[in-house]
Amino acid sequence: YNRISEDESQIVAKTQEELLTAAHGNTNLFSDEDPLRLKIVCRLSERYRFFHPMLEFIEVFWLRDGFDIICGNPPWLKLEFDEQGIISEKYPEIAIRKVSAPQVRELLKKIFRENPPLELLYRSEQIENFGQTAFMTSPSNYPLLVGQQTNLYKCVLENGFSMLATKGYMGLLHPESIYNEPKGQPLRNVVYKRLRYHFQYQNELRLFAEVHHETTYGEHIFGSVQESVNFKSIHNLFHPNTVDACLSHDGHGHCEGIKDNKGNWNVNAHKDRVVDFTDKELKILRDVFEEDAALESVGMVTIHAKELIVVLSKMAEFKTHVKDYVTKITAALHETGDVDKGTMIRNTKVPNVDNYELIYAGPLVSLANPISKTPRSSCVLNSDYDTIVPTELKADYVPRTNYVPNITKSEFASYIKGFIIGQDSDGQDIYDNWINYYRVGFREFVGSTSERTLIGAIIPRYCSHIYTIDSVAFRSNTDMVELAGLGSSLPLDFYIKAMGVSHVSPGRIQKLPLGIADKYKPALFSRTLLLNCLTTHYADLWQEMWDGAYKNETWS
């Protein structure tokens, strides 16, 4: 390092107390024009004891331009104002009875009249939360986090980059959300250029006892900014011992999956678990998952072994996707909102399908099976469902529903618009009814570590669903059956599983590959229709889609 001058050495020699005293003595900025502001700043400073690394370690930043080593486990904490928690300190029944946030707000005026000190505490906490949120979402403080959900670990990450020496390294343990944050491109652009090693863990072995067992987090080692992306990554780890073993493995034997042959979480090592990421691999991810994204900021997906990069490269060659078709993708009815609006009511019963009474929920749908379960007559818990055996169904069987329409039949039929079919005399678009179409319904809430992640089936006409299902309607039933078939396949299940997501949203459905060659359709369609068309409510679909080529299909 270069020698410093005498004047510079005197500056370095100044103690923290001298620097802070000098800074505190210069009050002209606030004292004349805004003395109250200065008092507030001083009071908050005494209360929170704000830590300023560049003042505490001035010699590090002056001589070495930052730390050589930074490591830690920053707080995984979103900034949220917990009004229920504050009120329940005085009124514990709020927490015990699990009173909702809207109900708490309605009670606030009465509570504050009875307890003015509680209102002071409430306002103080509220102002503090607003101030913290404003600071952490400010572009001048955290430019890489603009537009993202505020989480303290992200702030620590960006601060760490600014405090790291040119040849320094930083190791942090934090969640994986930086890799799939919709507005996280600026941060990923920096992360990828600094990243050296990325190890993704799932907490199934309870290494963090206080964290949910399905939580995913990562071990990240960063260095100086590189000219191009170049880092090693291992996904689906359950124990840190696997990391060193993978990096030193000679490649012999079989690379096992997420679970081993005995059904236990796989902690065995293999050389192929180590995936090298460069611009080439990021380009494949972009072509498969985010066509419009910049190469340096594409989202990361879960890749269990490096051979799967080849699979993804083949998917990248697929020319068309659901978004290239005319579709209607919707979550349909909201379990709370549409009940509040009076559109539907809670009523567990055997519905009349012709009167649009069957409203599907997630548990009814399983893999290529639209009648997997039925609610019990008293359905309160998410476990209050009975499993249906498809081979024992009557031809006209209808599962129970937990909700039924609370408006007229004609109003409910047109409640959700379908496709444009023309215009009226005033030039306004005329729509047909969405409920009159067969649709592919996918479960919204999924588990990336479950045996199957993408779970969908064909929902019959005249039926709707609540938001635990996202459905896709096509103008053509041919396209609909193709998506139902491909959506039940292992390749598309891998596609969603690789994203590591817990929701199959409409945006993700639009990215699914669609448009196979005609020569494959008889094999796909015959199997898809046999699995889904379980009752007479699918009779017209079966007749419409029938092809004599189905007779030539044999089961392997």
C-alpha positions in Angstrom: 0.0 0.0 0.0 1.1 3.6 -0.6 2.6 5.6 2.2 0.5 8.4 3.6 1.5 11.9 4.3 2.0 13.4 7.8 -1.2 15.4 7.5 -3.1 12.2 6.5 -1.6 10.3 9.4 -2.8 12.9 11.8 -6.3 12.6 10.5 -6.2 8.9 10.9 -4.9 9.3 14.5 -7.9 11.3 15.5 -10.2 9.3 17.8 -13.8 8.6 17.1 -14.7 10.8 20.0 -12.9 13.8 18.5 -14.5 13.3 15.1 -18.0 13.0 16.6 -17.4 15.9 19.0 -16.3 18.1 16.1 -19.3 17.0 14.0 -21.7 17.5 16.9 -20.3 21.0 17.6 -21.1 22.1 14.0 -24.8 22.7 14.6 -25.3 25.6 12.2 -27.1 23.3 9.7 -30.0 22.8 12.1 -29.8 25.0 15.2 -30.7 28.4 13.6 -33.4 27.3 11.2 -34.8 24.1 12.8 -33.7 23.7 16.5 -36.5 21.1 17.0 -35.1 18.9 14.3 -31.6 18.9 16.0 -33.2 17.9 19.3 -35.0 15.0 17.6 -31.8 13.9 15.9 -29.9 14.0 19.2 -32.6 12.1 21.0 -32.8 9.4 18.4 -29.0 9.1 18.3 -28.8 8.6 22.0 -31.6 6.0 21.9 -30.4 3.9 18.9 -26.6 4.4 19.1 -26.3 4.4 15.3 -23.3 2.5 14.1 -21.1 4.2 11.5 -18.4 1.7 10.3 -16.4 4.4 8.5 -16.2 6.4 11.7 -15.6 3.4 14.0 -12.9 2.0 11.6 -11.6 5.1 9.9 -8.1 3.6 9.6 -9.5 0.6 7.6 -11.2 2.7 5.0 -8.4 5.3 4.9 -5.6 2.9 4.5 -7.2 -0.2 2.9 -10.3 1.2 1.3 -12.5 -1.3 3.2 -12.5 -4.6 5.0 -10.6 -7.7 3.7 -13.2 -10.1 5.3 -16.9 -9.5 6.0 -19.1 -12.4 7.2 -22.4 -12.8 8.9 -26.0 -13.8 9.1 -28.0 -10.6 8.6 -31.6 -10.2 9.9 -34.1 -11.8 7.6 -36.7 -9.3 8.5 -39.3 -7.4 6.5 -40.2 -3.9 7.9 -43.8 -4.2 8.8 -46.0 -2.2 11.2 -47.5 -4.7 13.6 -50.5 -2.8 14.9 -52.0 -6.0 16.3 -48.9 -6.7 18.3 -48.9 -3.2 19.9 -52.6 -3.3 20.8 -52.4 -6.9 22.1 -49.8 -5.7 24.7 -52.7 -4.1 26.6 -55.5 -6.2 25.1 -54.1 -9.8 24.8 -57.5 -11.0 23.6 -56.7 -9.4 20.2 -53.9 -11.9 19.7 -55.6 -14.8 21.4 -58.7 -14.5 19.3 -56.7 -13.8 16.2 -58.6 -10.6 15.4 -57.9 -9.5 11.8 -56.1 -6.3 11.0 -59.2 -4.6 9.5 -61.1 -5.4 12.7 -58.3 -4.0 14.8 -58.5 -0.7 12.9 -62.2 -0.5 13.6 -61.5 -0.9 17.3 -58.7 1.7 17.5 -60.9 4.8 18.2 -62.6 3.1 21.1 -59.3 1.7 22.5 -57.6 5.0 22.3 -60.4 6.8 24.1 -60.1 4.3 26.9 -56.3 4.3 27.0 -54.6 7.6 25.8 -51.0 6.3 26.7 -51.5 3.4 24.4 -52.3 5.8 21.5 -49.0 7.6 22.2 -47.1 4.3 22.1 -49.0 3.4 18.9 -48.2 6.7 17.1 -44.6 6.5 18.2 -44.2 3.0 16.8 -46.1 4.0 13.6 -43.8 7.1 13.0 -40.7 5.0 13.7 -41.8 2.4 11.1 -42.6 5.0 8.5 -39.2 6.6 9.1 -37.3 3.3 8.8 -39.3 2.4 5.6 -38.6 5.8 4.1 -34.9 5.5 4.8 -34.5 2.0 3.5 -36.5 2.6 0.3 -34.7 5.9 -0.5 -32.9 5.7 -3.9 -30.1 7.8 -2.4 -29.4 5.3 0.4 -30.0 2.0 -1.3 -30.1 2.6 -5.1 -29.9 -1.2 -5.9 -33.1 -1.9 -3.9 -35.5 0.6 -5.5 -38.9 -0.9 -6.0 -38.2 -4.1 -4.1 -39.8 -5.4 -0.9 -37.9 -4.0 2.0 -35.9 -6.6 3.9 -33.0 -5.8 6.3 -30.7 -8.5 4.8 -30.8 -6.8 1.4 -29.7 -3.5 3.1 -26.9 -5.3 4.8 -25.9 -6.9 1.4 -25.7 -3.5 -0.4 -23.9 -1.9 2.5 -21.4 -4.8 2.5 -20.5 -4.2 -1.1 -19.6 -0.6 -0.3 -17.5 -1.6 2.8 -15.5 -4.3 1.0 -11.9 -3.7 0.0 -10.9 -4.2 -3.6 -9.4 -7.6 -2.9 -11.7 -8.5 0.0 -14.3 -11.3 0.3 -17.7 -11.3 2.0 -19.7 -14.3 3.1 -23.3 -13.9 4.0 -26.1 -16.3 4.9 -29.5 -15.0 3.7 -32.7 -15.9 1.8 -32.8 -16.6 -1.9 -35.4 -13.9 -2.8 -32.8 -11.7 -4.5 -32.7 -14.2 -7.3 -36.5 -14.0 -8.1 -37.5 -10.5 -7.0 -39.5 -9.1 -9.9 -37.7 -5.7 -9.6 -34.4 -7.0 -8.4 -32.5 -6.6 -11.7 -30.2 -3.8 -10.6 -29.1 -5.8 -7.5 -28.7 -9.1 -9.5 -26.6 -7.2 -12.0 -24.1 -6.4 -9.2 -24.5 -9.7 -7.3 -23.6 -11.9 -10.3 -20.4 -9.9 -11.1 -19.3 -10.3 -7.5 -20.5 -13.8 -6.7 -17.9 -16.6 -6.4 -19.8 -19.4 -4.7 -23.5 -19.9 -4.2 -24.8 -22.8 -2.0 -28.6 -23.1 -1.7 -30.0 -24.9 1.4 -33.4 -26.2 2.3 -34.1 -26.4 6.1 -35.6 -29.9 6.1 -32.9 -31.1 8.6 -33.7 -28.2 10.9 -30.3 -26.7 10.9 -32.1 -23.5 12.0 -34.6 -24.8 14.5 -36.6 -21.6 14.7 -37.1 -21.4 10.9 -39.8 -23.3 9.0 -38.6 -26.6 7.6 -39.5 -25.6 4.0 -37.5 -22.3 4.1 -34.9 -21.9 1.4 -31.8 -19.9 2.1 -28.3 -19.5 0.6 -24.6 -19.3 1.6 -23.0 -16.6 -0.6 -19.4 -15.7 -1.0 -18.7 -12.4 -2.8 -15.5 -10.8 -4.1 -14.5 -7.9 -6.2 -16.4 -7.0 -9.4 -15.4 -9.3 -12.3 -15.6 -8.5 -16.0 -17.9 -11.4 -16.6 -20.1 -13.7 -14.6 -18.2 -16.7 -13.2 -19.3 -18.6 -10.1 -20.0 -22.1 -8.8 -23.4 -23.1 -7.5 -24.8 -26.1 -5.6 -28.6 -26.3 -5.1 -30.8 -28.5 -2.9 -28.3 -28.8 0.0 -29.4 -30.1 3.4 -26.1 -30.1 5.3 -22.9 -28.0 4.8 -20.7 -31.2 4.8 -22.1 -31.9 1.3 -20.4 -28.7 -0.1 -16.8 -29.7 0.5 -17.5 -33.3 -0.5 -19.0 -32.2 -3.9 -16.1 -29.8 -4.6 -13.6 -32.6 -4.0 -15.6 -35.5 -5.6 -14.0 -37.4 -8.5 -17.2 -38.0 -10.4 -17.7 -41.7 -9.8 -21.1 -43.2 -9.2 -24.6 -41.9 -9.8 -25.7 -38.3 -8.9 -28.8 -38.8 -6.7 -31.8 -36.6 -6.6 -33.3 -34.5 -3.8 -33.9 -37.7 -1.9 -31.8 -40.8 -1.8 -32.9 -44.4 -2.6 -34.2 -44.8 0.9 -36.5 -41.8 0.7 -34.3 -39.6 3.0 -33.1 -36.1 2.2 -30.0 -36.5 0.1 -26.8 -35.4 1.8 -24.6 -37.4 -0.5 -22.0 -35.6 -2.7 -21.3 -35.8 -6.4 -19.1 -33.8 -8.7 -22.0 -33.2 -11.0 -23.9 -31.3 -8.3 -21.5 -28.4 -8.9 -22.8 -26.1 -11.6 -20.5 -23.5 -13.2 -22.4 -20.3 -14.1 -21.0 -18.1 -16.8 -22.7 -15.8 -19.3 -23.5 -18.9 -21.3 -25.6 -20.5 -18.6 -27.3 -17.2 -17.8 -28.3 -16.9 -21.5 -29.9 -20.3 -21.3 -31.9 -19.3 -18.2 -33.0 -16.1 -19.9 -34.1 -17.9 -23.1 -36.1 -20.4 -21.1 -37.6 -18.3 -18.3 -37.3 -14.5 -19.1 -36.9 -13.7 -22.7 -37.1 -10.0 -22.2 -34.6 -9.8 -19.3 -31.1 -8.5 -19.5 -28.5 -11.2 -19.4 -26.7 -9.9 -16.3 -29.9 -9.7 -14.3 -31.9 -12.8 -15.2 -33.4 -14.6 -12.2 -31.7 -17.7 -10.8 -33.5 -21.1 -10.8 -32.8 -24.3 -9.0 -30.5 -26.6 -11.0 -29.8 -29.9 -9.1 -27.1 -31.2 -11.4 -25.1 -29.7 -14.3 -26.7 -32.2 -16.8 -30.0 -30.3 -16.3 -28.4 -27.3 -18.1 -28.7 -29.5 -21.3 -32.4 -30.1 -20.6 -33.0 -26.4 -20.2 -31.1 -25.6 -23.4 -33.5 -27.9 -25.3 -36.4 -26.1 -23.7 -34.9 -22.8 -24.9 -35.3 -24.1 -28.5 -39.1 -24.3 -28.0 -40.6 -21.6 -30.3 -44.0 -21.0 -28.8 -45.5 -20.6 -25.3 -48.9 -20.1 -23.7 -48.4 -16.3 -24.1 -48.4 -16.7 -27.9 -52.0 -17.9 -27.8 -55.3 -16.1 -27.2 -56.2 -17.1 -23.7 -58.1 -16.0 -20.6 -56.0 -16.7 -17.4 -57.7 -15.9 -14.2 -57.9 -16.7 -10.5 -61.6 -16.2 -10.8 -63.3 -15.8 -7.4 -61.8 -14.6 -4.1 -62.7 -16.5 -1.0 -63.1 -13.4 1.1 -63.6 -10.5 -1.4 -66.4 -12.2 -3.4 -68.2 -13.3 -0.2 -68.0 -9.8 1.1 -69.4 -8.5 -2.2 -72.3 -11.0 -2.1 -71.2 -12.8 -5.3 -71.1 -16.1 -3.5 -71.8 -17.6 0.0 -70.4 -20.4 2.0 -72.6 -23.4 1.7 -71.1 -26.9 1.6 -73.5 -29.0 -0.6 -73.8 -31.2 -3.6 -74.2 -28.6 -6.4 -76.3 -28.4 -9.5 -73.7 -28.0 -12.2 -76.2 -26.7 -14.8 -76.9 -23.8 -12.4 -73.2 -23.0 -12.1 -73.2 -24.1 -8.5 -69.9 -26.1 -8.6 -67.1 -23.8 -7.5 -63.8 -25.6 -7.5 -61.1 -25.3 -4.8 -57.5 -26.4 -4.9 -57.9 -29.8 -3.0 -60.3 -31.0 -5.7 -57.6 -31.0 -8.3 -54.7 -33.4 -8.5 -52.4 -34.5 -11.3 -54.6 -34.9 -14.4 -57.5 -35.6 -12.1 -60.3 -33.0 -11.7 -62.1 -35.0 -9.0 -59.4 -35.9 -6.6 -61.2 -35.1 -3.4 -64.6 -33.8 -2.2 -65.3 -31.6 0.9 -67.0 -33.4 3.8 -70.5 -32.2 4.7 -68.9 -30.3 7.5 -65.8 -28.7 6.0 -63.9 -26.4 8.4 -60.2 -27.4 8.2 -58.1 -27.9 5.0 -58.0 -31.6 6.0 -61.8 -32.0 5.9 -61.8 -33.6 2.5 -62.4 -37.2 1.4 -60.3 -38.8 -1.3 -62.1 -40.0 -4.4 -61.3 -43.3 -6.2 -61.7 -42.5 -10.0 -62.6 -46.1 -10.9 -65.5 -46.2 -8.4 -67.2 -43.0 -9.7 -70.7 -43.0 -11.0 -71.1 -41.6 -14.5 -72.8 -38.4 -13.3 -70.9 -37.9 -10.1 -70.4 -34.4 -8.8 -68.2 -33.5 -5.9 -69.4 -31.2 -3.1 -68.7 -27.5 -3.2 -68.0 -25.2 -0.3 -69.4 -22.1 -2.0 -72.4 -21.4 -4.3 -73.4 -18.3 -6.2 -75.4 -15.7 -4.4 -76.6 -13.8 -7.4 -78.9 -14.8 -10.3 -77.9 -17.5 -12.7 -77.5 -15.0 -15.6 -75.5 -12.6 -13.5 -73.1 -15.3 -12.3 -72.7 -16.7 -15.9 -71.5 -13.3 -17.1 -69.7 -12.3 -13.9 -66.3 -13.2 -15.5 -65.9 -12.1 -19.1 -64.7 -14.5 -21.7 -63.4 -13.6 -25.2 -64.5 -10.7 -27.4 -67.1 -11.9 -30.0 -68.1 -8.6 -31.5 -69.2 -5.0 -30.8 -72.5 -3.4 -30.1 -74.0 -0.4 -31.9 -72.0 2.0 -29.7 -68.7 0.3 -30.6 -68.3 -1.3 -27.2 -66.8 -4.8 -27.1 -69.2 -7.8 -26.5 -67.8 -10.7 -24.6 -69.0 -14.3 -24.3 -69.1 -16.0 -20.9 -65.9 -17.5 -19.5 -67.8 -20.1 -17.5 -69.0 -21.8 -20.7 -65.4 -22.9 -21.6 -63.5 -26.0 -20.6 -60.3 -24.8 -18.8 -57.0 -26.1 -17.5 -56.9 -25.4 -13.8 -53.6 -25.4 -12.0 -53.1 -25.3 -8.3 -51.9 -21.8 -7.2 -50.0 -22.9 -4.1 -47.3 -25.5 -4.7 -44.2 -27.0 -3.1 -41.0 -27.1 -5.0 -39.7 -30.0 -2.9 -42.9 -32.1 -3.3 -43.0 -35.1 -5.6 -44.9 -33.1 -8.1 -45.0 -29.3 -8.3 -47.1 -28.4 -11.3 -50.5 -29.9 -10.6 -53.4 -29.3 -13.0 -56.5 -30.9 -14.6 -59.4 -30.0 -17.0 -62.2 -28.1 -15.2 -65.6 -28.8 -16.9 -67.9 -26.2 -18.4 -70.4 -24.4 -16.2 -68.0 -24.6 -13.2 -65.9 -21.8 -11.7 -63.2 -21.8 -9.0 -61.7 -19.7 -6.2 -58.2 -18.2 -6.2 -56.4 -21.3 -5.0 -56.6 -22.3 -8.7 -55.4 -20.4 -11.7 -57.2 -21.5 -14.9 -56.5 -21.1 -18.6 -59.3 -20.9 -21.2 -58.5 -21.1 -24.9 -60.7 -20.4 -27.9 -59.8 -23.8 -29.1 -60.3 -27.0 -27.0 -57.4 -28.5 -29.0 -55.0 -26.0 -27.4 -56.6 -26.5 -24.0 -56.2 -30.3 -24.1 -52.6 -29.9 -25.2 -51.8 -27.7 -22.3 -53.6 -30.1 -19.9 -51.4 -32.9 -21.2 -48.1 -31.1 -21.2 -48.9 -29.6 -17.8 -49.1 -33.1 -16.4 -45.7 -34.1 -17.9 -42.4 -34.4 -16.1 -40.6 -31.9 -18.3 -43.0 -29.1 -17.4 -43.0 -30.1 -13.8 -39.2 -29.8 -13.9 -39.7 -26.4 -15.5 -41.8 -25.1 -12.6 -39.8 -27.0 -9.9 -36.6 -25.4 -11.2 -38.0 -21.9 -10.5 -38.2 -22.9 -6.8 -41.5 -21.0 -6.4 -44.4 -21.5 -4.1 -47.0 -20.0 -6.4 -48.0 -20.9 -10.0 -49.1 -17.5 -11.0 -50.7 -16.4 -14.3 -47.3 -14.9 -15.3 -45.6 -18.2 -14.9 -48.3 -20.1 -16.7 -47.9 -17.8 -19.7 -44.2 -18.9 -20.0 -45.0 -22.6 -20.3 -44.0 -24.2 -23.6 -46.9 -25.0 -25.9 -47.2 -26.1 -29.5 -46.1 -29.6 -30.2 -45.9 -31.3 -33.6 -49.2 -32.9 -34.9 -47.6 -36.3 -35.0 -47.4 -36.4 -31.2 -50.9 -35.2 -30.5 -52.8 -38.6 -30.7 -50.6 -40.1 -28.0 -50.8 -37.0 -25.8 -54.5 -36.3 -26.3 -55.8 -39.8 -25.8 -54.0 -40.2 -22.5 -55.0 -36.7 -21.3 -58.7 -37.2 -22.1 -58.8 -40.7 -20.5 -57.3 -39.3 -17.3 -59.5 -36.2 -17.1 -62.9 -37.1 -18.6 -64.2 -39.0 -15.7 -67.9 -38.2 -15.8 -70.7 -37.4 -18.3 -69.9 -33.7 -17.7 -67.0 -34.2 -20.2 -69.1 -36.0 -22.8 -69.2 -33.2 -25.4 -65.4 -32.6 -25.0 -64.7 -36.3 -25.6 -66.9 -36.3 -28.7 -65.4 -33.1 -30.1 -61.8 -34.3 -29.5 -62.3 -37.9 -30.7 -59.8 -39.0 -33.3 -59.7 -42.5 -34.9 -55.9 -42.5 -34.4 -56.6 -43.0 -30.7 -57.4 -46.6 -31.4 -53.9 -47.2 -32.5 -52.4 -46.1 -29.1 -51.1 -48.8 -26.8 -50.0 -48.6 -23.2 -46.3 -49.2 -22.6 
